[in-house]
Amino acid sequence: MNPATPPSVIDLPNGHRLAYGEYGTPDGVPLLFCHGFPSSQSEALIIDEVGKSLGFRVIAPDRPGLGESSFVEGRKLLDWPADAAALMDKLAIDRFVLLGVSGGTPYSLACAHAIPERIRSYGIVCGLGPVYDLKARQTMRWPGRVSFGLALSAPGVLRALYGGPLGWLMRHRPELILALLLVACPPIDREVLKQPVVRRALRRAALGALREGTRGILHEFQIYAHPWGFDLGAIQVPVRIWHGDLDATVPLEHGKMLAAALPKAELTVMPGDGHFSLAVLRAEMMLRTLLAAAN
């Protein structure tokens, strides 16, 4: 997909609209990319070139209320697998590689729970853990800890925060949000975030997430902060988990919690990597591993 090309849109069986972008190579091994948060399908630009070189057809849908996908009042995490399956059916894809990145991890886990028969191989990169659990929230830096805590206990305050100055900044001055990321990140992440292709992908993804305002993001906060509706211990899909030990956005403890809860998980701790360096610099290694597992 050319970065300037508008996303494609399908009508779901439930009457809502689902938008998606395609990256990599059109005739490659299908990979369902579950983007982070707050983000949208343009985030998959960071693996576009690697997808082409390895032969992946990267399919990146916008979640409801983000990008050009319809907002769905009251949606639950377990509604997502049906949307993902409907998209793959529309594209005549039976089985696919599954990749959850950061805040896309809970959505990928919902797919592993609900449609395991469609998954050829599965990977989690710098995955957000169960933030409905106080232990997971307490490991995070104050922005994440406070935001997820407010989503659980004071959603009105969270709405005022993101519907006010912070929401305005995110929508109209996304470069300031990237600048704030640079301050909080380890040096290796700062270097990665200076790369033009990475900055362009993350800027477009953030603007896409706010295309219709902040209500999609606010609803995502609610989904993350409340019990997800399924037992991680019941998921039988083998999963590779990669997490950087310098991750300042989603701490390594989240990767360890997921690995401990998932019966068939293999955790690889990446020394010296942060949140963004892992997703960008190690993409080829991780995708090669998933491609080998899919065959």
KEMIKOL-331958 format. One record per residue (C-alpha): x, y, z. Coordinates in steps of 0.02 Angstrom, whole numbers, padded with zeros to 5 digits, always signed. Layout:
N
XYZ;...
***
This chain:
295
+00000+00000+00000;+00065+00173-00045;+00067+00281+00114;-00040+00410+00025;-00173+00285-00025;-00335+00297+00076;-00379+00142+00178;-00503+00016+00111;-00671-00003+00197;-00788-00151+00217;-00962-00163+00291;-00969-00286+00434;-01114-00407+00464;-01163-00302+00616;-01190-00150+00504;-01034-00055+00557;-00890+00001+00447;-00714-00070+00463;-00567+00017+00380;-00400-00064+00348;-00235-00035+00259;-00121-00159+00172;+00068-00157+00179;+00208-00274+00129;+00177-00376-00028;+00002-00411-00098;+00030-00596-00131;+00125-00635+00029;+00085-00734+00186;-00061-00645+00270;-00021-00560+00434;-00153-00476+00543;-00071-00324+00624;-00152-00267+00787;-00092-00088+00807;-00047-00002+00969;-00132+00135+01070;-00175+00273+01038;-00147+00230+00857;-00222+00168+00694;-00178+00062+00543;-00042+00179+00479;+00070+00114+00618;+00101-00038+00508;+00211+00072+00398;+00352+00030+00517;+00354-00150+00452;+00308-00112+00271;+00483-00136+00200;+00520-00288+00307;+00354-00361+00255;+00402-00340+00073;+00573-00419+00095;+00508-00570+00191;+00350-00595+00089;+00213-00541+00210;+00047-00466+00161;+00017-00354+00312;-00166-00318+00344;-00192-00180+00473;-00371-00137+00523;-00424+00018+00618;-00514-00033+00777;-00691+00037+00802;-00690+00223+00836;-00512+00243+00772;-00457+00293+00598;-00602+00271+00478;-00688+00127+00568;-00859+00161+00643;-00871+00201+00827;-00971+00065+00915;-01053+00114+01077;-01025-00011+01217;-00912-00127+01118;-00812-00258+01213;-00641-00332+01184;-00719-00499+01135;-00815-00412+00994;-00651-00390+00901;-00619-00569+00843;-00782-00570+00745;-00732-00408+00658;-00560-00477+00619;-00634-00640+00553;-00758-00545+00444;-00616-00444+00369;-00515-00600+00331;-00669-00684+00256;-00695-00533+00144;-00515-00549+00085;-00536-00738+00059;-00403-00776+00190;-00429-00931+00295;-00277-00934+00410;-00152-00798+00451;-00006-00746+00558;-00060-00641+00707;+00043-00498+00778;-00003-00391+00928;+00102-00237+00960;+00094-00141+01125;-00089-00091+01151;-00141-00209+01012;-00093-00356+01121;-00260-00377+01213;-00349-00377+01044;-00231-00509+00977;-00259-00612+01134;-00447-00601+01107;-00419-00675+00933;-00309-00813+01003;-00449-00853+01126;-00597-00844+01006;-00530-00898+00835;-00376-01004+00871;-00406-01116+00720;-00367-00971+00603;-00197-00929+00675;-00041-00999+00589;+00082-00919+00710;+00070-00784+00841;+00185-00650+00910;+00173-00514+01042;+00292-00365+01036;+00311-00252+01189;+00138-00310+01240;+00023-00216+01358;-00023-00328+01503;-00183-00343+01605;-00195-00163+01667;-00361-00203+01751;-00245-00283+01880;-00171-00156+02001;-00005-00247+01997;+00012-00215+01810;-00035-00032+01827;+00088-00004+01968;+00235-00055+01858;+00198+00086+01735;+00259+00265+01734;+00136+00392+01799;+00047+00437+01634;-00007+00258+01603;-00036+00219+01786;-00146+00372+01810;-00241+00357+01646;-00287+00174+01666;-00329+00204+01849;-00445+00347+01803;-00528+00239+01669;-00570+00116+01805;-00619+00231+01948;-00655+00405+01878;-00698+00398+01692;-00773+00573+01698;-00605+00645+01748;-00521+00548+01607;-00648+00617+01483;-00613+00794+01543;-00426+00766+01525;-00427+00691+01351;-00574+00793+01290;-00485+00952+01344;-00308+01016+01321;-00223+00846+01303;-00345+00792+01170;-00321+00956+01077;-00132+00936+01081;-00141+00757+01019;-00254+00807+00875;-00176+00972+00821;+00006+00959+00878;+00056+00776+00868;+00238+00828+00852;+00230+00886+01034;+00172+00713+01087;+00321+00638+00995;+00434+00763+01082;+00366+00707+01251;+00402+00527+01203;+00582+00574+01167;+00602+00645+01342;+00536+00489+01429;+00622+00359+01319;+00790+00274+01339;+00925+00334+01216;+00898+00190+01094;+00714+00237+01077;+00758+00419+01051;+00869+00373+00905;+00733+00265+00827;+00602+00401+00848;+00712+00521+00751;+00702+00411+00596;+00591+00499+00467;+00493+00341+00420;+00457+00303+00603;+00404+00482+00643;+00294+00486+00489;+00211+00320+00531;+00178+00365+00713;+00117+00540+00670;-00005+00473+00540;-00061+00336+00658;-00093+00459+00800;-00189+00578+00687;-00290+00431+00623;-00336+00379+00799;-00409+00553+00827;-00493+00572+00658;-00666+00577+00738;-00612+00653+00904;-00566+00570+01068;-00714+00456+01104;-00632+00306+01019;-00477+00326+01128;-00581+00350+01284;-00677+00191+01248;-00513+00097+01222;-00458+00154+01395;-00617+00077+01466;-00587-00087+01375;-00408-00102+01436;-00446-00054+01615;-00588-00178+01645;-00575-00369+01645;-00555-00429+01467;-00688-00565+01473;-00582-00720+01446;-00455-00825+01538;-00276-00805+01476;-00239-00976+01549;-00362-01057+01428;-00273-00995+01271;-00185-01141+01187;-00108-01052+01038;+00083-01053+01049;+00145-00874+01062;+00315-00792+01052;+00333-00639+01162;+00472-00512+01138;+00501-00372+01262;+00643-00247+01286;+00717-00234+01459;+00730-00043+01441;+00548-00018+01390;+00487+00141+01475;+00313+00138+01395;+00256-00040+01433;+00376-00109+01564;+00454-00281+01550;+00347-00340+01696;+00198-00341+01577;+00285-00463+01461;+00329-00572+01609;+00148-00569+01672;+00083-00621+01501;+00213-00759+01484;+00168-00827+01656;-00019-00826+01617;-00014-00902+01441;+00015-01091+01443;+00110-01098+01278;+00210-00936+01285;+00395-00915+01254;+00465-00749+01318;+00622-00674+01242;+00692-00527+01340;+00790-00412+01225;+00934-00331+01323;+00962-00148+01283;+00799-00126+01187;+00659-00005+01227;+00480+00005+01166;+00509+00078+00993;+00680+00005+00956;+00610-00170+00980;+00466-00144+00859;+00576-00061+00727;+00753-00128+00740;+00707-00308+00780;+00560-00321+00661;+00651-00430+00534;+00709-00554+00665;+00537-00568+00744;+00445-00584+00579;+00568-00716+00517;+00530-00816+00674;+00342-00803+00646;+00361-00848+00462;+00459-01005+00506;+00326-01054+00634;+00187-01026+00508;+00258-01149+00381;
***
